[in-house]
Structure formats: C-alpha cells, structure tokens
C-alpha cells in the first residue's frame, strides 16, 4: 500500500465538500449542478476504491463500476430533462422553479 | 275505600292526559265535558269516601321508590284533614272548571288549558293524600309546575312568561329547603312515612327538630307566599283568572299551611319553631294587608289579600290552633275562589280592564256578579256571622289563648290586619261596583298604568292577548255558566261558619269534633268562652269600622275626590303599591350581586380566562407550525441547504463522539 487510507479519505472529503459547495453555490445553472453531483459521486467512488485496496477486497471496486454505470444513466436522463426544461421555460436557473411548493 | 281513592286520583290524571293527547283533535265541547266530568266524578268519589269514612286509613297501591332500606311506596293516607281538603279541592276545582268553560270560550288553546288544570288537580290531590314525604313532594312539585305553566299561559307576552319564571324560581328556593328536610328526616329516622315521623318527635334532639321545623317553614313560605318569599304571588296574577282562583287562591298556596299542619306533631314540639311560624304568619298577614290597601289592579288586591289570609292560617298553625287554621283554609278557599271568579266576571265584562279606577257602577250593570262578590267580600272582611268571621276568630282566639308578649303582639297585629282587611276589601267593592264609571277606556289606549308617582308598568298586569270584542257599547254580557258558578261558592262562604260554630253556643263545632282526633289538632290551649266572645265583638267592631271607613271614603260625594287623590299618588303609596319594595330589595341584595358575579365569571372567567388561554395556545401552536412551513418553498435550493445542514450536523456529531 503506497498511499495510506487517511490520505485517500482526506482527498475524498475534500472532493465531496467541493462538490457540495459547488452544488449550493451554482444554483443558477442546472448543468453545473449536475457536474458538481458528478464530483461528489466520484468522491464516493474513490472512497470505495480506497477501502477496497486497503482491505484487499474486490467489493469496493465492483461498487465503483456500479456507480459509473449509474451515473452515466443518470446524466443521460438528466441532460435530456434539462434540454426539455430549457425548451419550455427558457431557463435553467433552479431558483425559478417553485411549483413543488406545498 | 281503596277504589275510591284510586278513582279520586286517577280520574283527574286521565282527564289531563286525554286532553293533552286528544284535546286538539276533538271538538272543543268534548274536551270541556271530559275536563269537568273527571273533576266532578272525583268529587263524587270523595263524597262516597266521606260517607264510608270511619277512621284514618292507609292504602298502599304498590312500590314506587325502593332502594336498599329506603322505601317510598305509592301509599295514601286518608284522615279527617286530608278528607276534608279533598272534598274542598274537588268541589272548588269542579266549579272553577265549569267557570273556565265560559271564561276560556274564545281561547284557542283550550286543550292545553284544561289538560294543565286537570293535572294540577291530580298533583294537588297527591299532595294532600300522600302518606310519605317523597310522594307529597311529587305532588308539591307537580302543582308548582302546573302553576308555572298556567301563570305563563299566555306566554307570547313576555311579561307573563317572566311572571311564571319568577313564581317557579321563588318557590324553588323553599322547595330546596323542604327537600333537605326530607332527606334529613330520613337520615334521622330511617323512614319517610308521615305518620311514622310524627311519632318521632320525642326521639329527635330538640335542636334538630328546630332546624327541621325552620326548613319546613321555609318550604311552606315558598309555596304559600309568606315573607320573605311572598314576591311571586302578586305577579302570578298574569295567568287566566280561573287559574288565579284555583291555584293561587283556593288550593295550591294553602299547601304550605297543610304541610305545617301535617308535620305539626313533629315540629310543634319546638317552641322556637312555633314562634317562628306564628311570627312569619302574623307579619305576612299585616304586610300583605297594608300592600292591598294601595293596589289599583283588581287581581293584585285579591292576590295580596290571599297572602294576608294565608298569613292568618300560618299564624294559626304557629299558635297551635290547627283546627282554626284548617277551618280558615276551607272558608278561605270558598270565598277567595268566589272573589276571584267574580273579579274574572267583571274583568271579562269590561274587556280585560283590571284597573279599579277605571271601573265603577257595576252594581247596576252586573247584578248577578255584584251580589255573590259582595258575599265574598263580607267573608273576606270578616263581617259578623259570615264564614270568614268565625274562621278568622278561631285563629285569633287560638293566638290569644297562647298568652305571652309575643303572641299578645301577634294578636294585636292580627286585629289591626282584620281592620285593614275590611277596609281594603270594601274599598275594592265600592270603587268597582258603586259610583259611576270614571273616564272609560280611551280609544286605542290601554287605559292602564297611568298616573301615580311610582306606577311603573310592572304594577299593572297587562291584559292577556285575548280577542277583544270590538263592540264598546255598555252591553255587559257574560256566559251564564260564569255567574252560576258563583252562587254555590257564595252560599258556602256565607254559611261556612256552620262548619265550626264557637263552642260557647253550646255545641262543639263540627270541625272541632271531626278533626280533633288527629294528632296535634286537639292540642292548643282553648280560650275561655268569655274571652272568645270579647274577641269576637272586638273583631266585629274592627270589621265594621273598616267597612264604615271605606263607605265614608269611596261612596257618595267624596268618592271622586278620594279617587283623584289616590290616582295622583298619596305619600307613601308607592311604597305599598310595590309591596314594600321587596322586589327592589331582593334586586339589590341578591339579584344584582348575582348578576354581577355571573357577569364577572362570564367576562373574566370564561371569556378572558378559559377561552383566552385556549385561543392563545392555539395561536402559539399555529405560529410554531408556521416556522417549518416556511421551509416548504418548493425550490431545489431549500432542500439542498437542508441536506447540507444535515450532513454538517451528522459530521459534527461523529466528530464529537469520536473525539477522546
């Protein structure tokens, strides 16, 4: 083991909170929010891979591949919806949408 | 005997139920015939019971209330007192029922009227015949209810309904005391049977007997309109006149006297109670007589005279002259029913005018009413040799025989009252029937409640919402049955003295002999014969003086002047007109503080306290609910921040947990 788990987890956390910060800050653009979600997901993937390496188990890597498949599906659907949304409302600013208000 | 008693009670009840259920669907005549028929049949049964009477009987019909050791069966007790009262009640009520047929001939609510009248007779008979106190109480409350419903018979006028409520509430005060006494007596002796309780007098501590006696006196005061609960009776005149005659003069209001006489063997053992009873009666008699002198509503004069006469009876009970009290009760029932029925005739003939100052000269127009009314007035005034003369003197003789400063004072008060009675009675007779009718009813105006310094509208009862005949000609016509009903009462009133002639005439009076065997009735010191003769002469002189004074004042040339002065309001007349302002006193002492307290609890306690606390709590919760409701913006951002906040909290928690 060249890189210690703590370092990986530190990087993980950094990535995750970077993604989260971006998510919160970039609400004006739905696409950028999707990008930030990717960053957060990647942080999680990294944690899985790191853990898998640390304990010598393949489960974590398996999960990472799952997440990859999942994100690709998610992104393709989400982008389609963004396009549809932009066509209808001429905006991708999430603060403009409040139809879900109870 | 059992059969007779059952019929005496059940016939009026059946008649009442019949009229209540079917009276409206059947022709009017049927309801009237049934109502009168049942009462006269009950009278016939009472006569048969009298014929077959040979000593007190107790008849039990079945169980009514029974729980553990408490037993109150439907048991009747027929002794000389209840028998004579039953005869009187059925007879007088029978006549009044007949009279009602004429009096109520234009009233659409005849079914309700006769049903209540019949049920009243039933309840009164239950009261008189009951062997145990709970059954007596049932009758007691029954007559109270019927009285309430009949005072407010023309309930569409708010004033009548208020009078009914006032009567109900005032008597309820006394009834509460009576109820407490019943429970206490049961607790003391384990029995509610009247005959049993009357033998317990010596076993119960004297102080308890005194308290019980005072409680019973309070109950009797409520029902019999004695001070301080007398205020309801003058207002009760709002009901139809036959009702006033039947309930508020002849029968129901004497229930208190009956109760005291019934329980006398128990409560009479206490000197304090006897003195309290006598004092109540004496003062009430005087009080009501003074009030009656200034009234100007015909029925209110009679109402106050009723209070006054019942005061005499209560005085008689207090003096131990029970036979005298019962004697006066009987003659009073005859002549007061007669006076009320006569007044009803006059009022009907004058199209429901009740102000005596607007009457006059009726002697020539209504001779069939004048002569019986005069007979009743002579009895009421205690004119020598009438029934009222002998019965009143029997009571006064009983008081005189007691001796002592208290009873001496009460005797004096009673004699003054006798004089006042004679005066106000003949004031009424002369003003109504003699002279000339003064300023007849102004067209369209009520003609009532005018003049007099303190003549608030409440002092003159409003005429009932009766279909007034439009003819205003002095064609005074009455249904024949109304005037015919007066004749037997007049004869009985005048000859009532035969029932119990004074013993100095050589024979024991009939009632003395008849009632003497009842426990308590034989007692009471007898006045010496010479003393009784002197007393009767004094009473006769006082009665004649009152008559003379009224004659001097209200006939001939001085009449107009006297009437004008009284109408302008004599000094102090307002005080008497309003019954010594007892209503105002109670208003200031009880009603207004009660209203104030009630308003305080309503405004401060209920609305501000309870409602306020609940409203405040509800507002607080609503505001609390508003806080998270603000987070439901429907925007993604809000959820995201929430998510981030949650993550931070979880992380912080983990850090806090893992830190050493």
Interface residues (C-beta under 8 A of the other chain):
Chain A: X20 X23 X24 X27 X94 X95 X97 X98 X99 X100 X101 X102
Chain B: X632 X633 X634 X635 X636 X637 X640 X641 X644 X647
